[in-house]
Amino acid sequence: MDSMLIIDEVRLTPILISDPPLLNVQGVHQPYTPRLIVEVITRAGTTGLGETYGDRVYLDLARPLADALPGHPVTDVNALFELAGVGRPAAGERNAGASSSPPHAPVTEAGVDAAGLRGVRTADKLRLSVVSAFETACLDALGKTLGLPVHALLGGKVRDSVEYSAYLFHRWAAHPGDGPTDDWGAALDPAGVVAQARRFDRLHGFRSFKLKGGVFPPEQEIATIRALAEAFPGRPLRLDPNGAWSVDTSLAVAHELRDVLEYLEDPASGTDAMAEIAARTDVPLATNMCVTTFEEIPEAFAEDAVRIVLCDHHYWGGLHRTRELAALCRTYGIGLSMHSNTHLGISLAAMTQVAATLPELHHACDTHYPWQTEDVVTPRPVFRAGRIPVSDAPGLGVQLDRRALAALHRRWLTADVALRDRDDTATILSTHPTWTPPHW
Amino acid sequence: MDSMLIIDEVRLTPILISDPPLLNVQGVHQPYTPRLIVEVITRAGTTGLGETYGDRVYLDLARPLADALPGHPVTDVNALFELAGVGRPAAGERNAGASSSPPHAPVTEAGVDAAGLRGVRTADKLRLSVVSAFETACLDALGKTLGLPVHALLGGKVRDSVEYSAYLFHRWAAHPGDGPTDDWGAALDPAGVVAQARRFDRLHGFRSFKLKGGVFPPEQEIATIRALAEAFPGRPLRLDPNGAWSVDTSLAVAHELRDVLEYLEDPASGTDAMAEIAARTDVPLATNMCVTTFEEIPEAFAEDAVRIVLCDHHYWGGLHRTRELAALCRTYGIGLSMHSNTHLGISLAAMTQVAATLPELHHACDTHYPWQTEDVVTPRPVFRAGRIPVSDAPGLGVQLDRRALAALHRRWLTADVALRDRDDTATILSTHPTWTPPHW
């Protein structure tokens, strides 16, 4: 193996990035949210970039993996799972499927993970999210070394641009107390959300609109979707209450919105509830909560619980695993789209590269990216007509902005330590002490 | 995209290779069997190699694909399926899943394909077998261009050698009439098969033994497996009658051999029969007949019809698709091994490269290769302790023997045209006119 491909060093840089006060079923986004930037550096000095969740549980898993990698070639991405201990019980965990909590990360309520809304937290879910950043960084380094885009390392692109959807949020105008500010204003009723959608449409040209729901009573969110349908006739609309509804509520909303929804995303929590809803409505159900690992697939597919899986390469363990998930969905006749949580340009590039290789991606992908005012890549990616062009430059096709990285890391070092773990619930409770997780 | 990676030319060379008179449920192997060698040549003059079935139906599909490829980069293997028309109805076919027969290739009996024993023949199965050779050739060319082994293009090897099993056949000492000869002698009873196994063990060091069954009455084949178990205590044994048995016969054989079989392969034909058997025996069932495409997976997995899928990169559409199949098997808790039909060193190298990347491959792979006295690669691969080392040389790590290729192509040009389509049934009927397909 060419020594140009051997990993010499892995650098981990935890950062805190500005985030607007976006509302969801768990509370409100913190003013700053942690991310982890992974740099894999080869002996020839080529640097590959990866990005993932930055909460301390992830950092604790990333450090030993970073220590284990030097000496391995960047081509060895299949080996990352074993190196990261995927499939092995964690300390205090009876088996890989058990739901005990790793340090720093108590499960805040049954079935919901504070950091990611991806069902019960397991050690493997955390490990896979860490592996995803290392795999992306290895592929970026490999592509840069070979002069090939990442999509070519995954069998080649089948499209030249990838479509994304607008990600609409109910939000406050500003964080209470200190924090980053912006000029988007509040969106706490149908008119506010429609105004937000119009601005997204104008700025980025998105064709599809997704509303993060589960924040206001279903009647209000139904009215918001109706208002969007009126403002943007014929455009694909999605509503995602993150499992905040009962089966009956979900069915009532599906019935009300059956003529305008492209799909309804995670209306209720858990595979059984989703299956019950799916059996009683023609509105397609999508998920990034009840199917977030390969282990969860057989039951969900057997129960016909979902029609569309919203994949997320962070959840599934990287870009190769995303392609494997696509093969599973293709085999079982399940649709595919992409989920997104707060992320920067490295992950957007990774999403775009792998999405470009998937013929069966027939829905616009989610992305939080337009909400991010800071990034560690330069120049920042630009959406045109809601799409990101698929880069043919070597690797992911993004350039690290070291000054920005250093500044965001300095924030991580100096800011309140509590910000190092994202906790939307604690954040809302700090100013709204009577807030309770919504359920309708 | 670097012009070094652009395909300049694709060469197709049909050949006829010597094959011994091996017996199976469909008759006897022809003295010569067709294979197709695919060479993908880049503008920089690098040649990638692929190999697949060579019957005329495959050639007819390969030619337009070869014409379509120049100008594409060798990285674009995801695009091969669309280019080959996978998923499109064939002329005269009502839909992609229908069972109508393409020219030259009548379905000889319900559920059995004369060329490959892979269930009902469909246009897509043929196309996927053709795509597999083109994909392998593209990966070989890409690896040679980049200086990387094919396994590194698939995420890297997780083992340094791949285990194969001895493939034991009932056979005649010689073909009736003209044809290649060898000194293996006949194997038409338990003693003959044990002698063959001893020679395989001595020559190649195989640990596992598979017997191609469905040739003699089950009692005789049970006795043969018993004789092998006595001669090689504790070694993994497999029996494959290619669906020649009824459910009751299959259950009786499974019961008789329950203490010595690693698995029983395709005892009966069709997913329903396999499921019925599987429900009533603890002997694991394997298949390369009822699950040979992604479309066949959901029903077979839902019915618990098989415990092990014998993958074959020719059937499944190449090395990337083989990895996708592995992901499906991993997800559903199904074991994985590899099927083999008469093939040469290019396909053996391709099997070894992809097998090296699959952590979940826990059974020795099948290979017909030791029966082949001719090859188009040089030097010929050598089994040690039943294993093939995983080459780290660029591409597949094999070298084309152009003199051998030319000679075998000359045979294809000059021999009886009937040999251009493999037909084990016609071959046995030519000397045993009263032969009928066995069923017990």
Contacts between the chains, C-beta under 8 A, distances in Angstrom:
chain1	res1	chain2	res2	distance
A	1	B	152	7.5
A	1	B	392	6.6
A	2	B	147	5.9
A	2	B	148	7.9
A	73	B	152	7.2
A	73	B	156	7.1
A	75	B	148	6.6
A	75	B	152	3.8
A	75	B	153	7.8
A	75	B	155	7.5
A	75	B	156	4.9
A	76	B	152	7.9
A	76	B	155	7.6
A	76	B	156	3.8
A	77	B	155	4.7
A	77	B	156	6.1
A	78	B	154	7.7
A	78	B	155	3.9
A	78	B	156	4.8
A	78	B	157	7.6
A	78	B	158	5.5
A	78	B	357	5.5
A	78	B	359	7.2
A	79	B	156	5.9
A	79	B	158	6.2
A	81	B	359	7.8
A	82	B	158	7.5
A	82	B	359	7.3
A	146	B	146	5.3
A	146	B	148	7.9
A	147	B	2	5.9
A	148	B	2	7.9
A	148	B	75	6.6
A	148	B	146	7.9
A	152	B	1	7.5
A	152	B	73	7.2
A	152	B	75	3.8
A	152	B	76	7.9
A	153	B	75	7.9
A	153	B	153	7.4
A	154	B	78	7.7
A	155	B	75	7.5
A	155	B	76	7.6
A	155	B	77	4.7
A	155	B	78	3.9
A	155	B	320	5.5
A	156	B	73	7.1
A	156	B	75	4.9
A	156	B	76	3.8
A	156	B	77	6.1
A	156	B	78	4.8
A	156	B	79	5.9
A	157	B	78	7.6
A	158	B	78	5.5
A	158	B	79	6.2
A	158	B	82	7.5
A	294	B	327	7.3
A	294	B	330	6.9
A	294	B	331	4.4
A	295	B	331	7.7
A	297	B	331	5.4
A	298	B	301	8.0
A	298	B	331	6.7
A	298	B	332	5.7
A	302	B	302	6.9
A	320	B	155	5.5
A	320	B	323	8.0
A	321	B	327	7.7
A	323	B	320	7.9
A	323	B	324	7.2
A	324	B	323	7.3
A	324	B	324	5.8
A	324	B	327	3.5
A	325	B	327	7.9
A	327	B	294	7.3
A	327	B	321	7.7
A	327	B	324	3.5
A	327	B	325	7.9
A	327	B	327	6.2
A	327	B	328	6.7
A	328	B	327	6.7
A	328	B	328	5.9
A	328	B	331	6.2
A	330	B	294	6.9
A	331	B	294	4.4
A	331	B	295	7.6
A	331	B	297	5.4
A	331	B	298	6.7
A	331	B	328	6.2
A	332	B	298	5.7
A	357	B	78	5.5
A	359	B	78	7.2
A	359	B	81	7.8
A	359	B	82	7.3
A	392	B	1	6.5
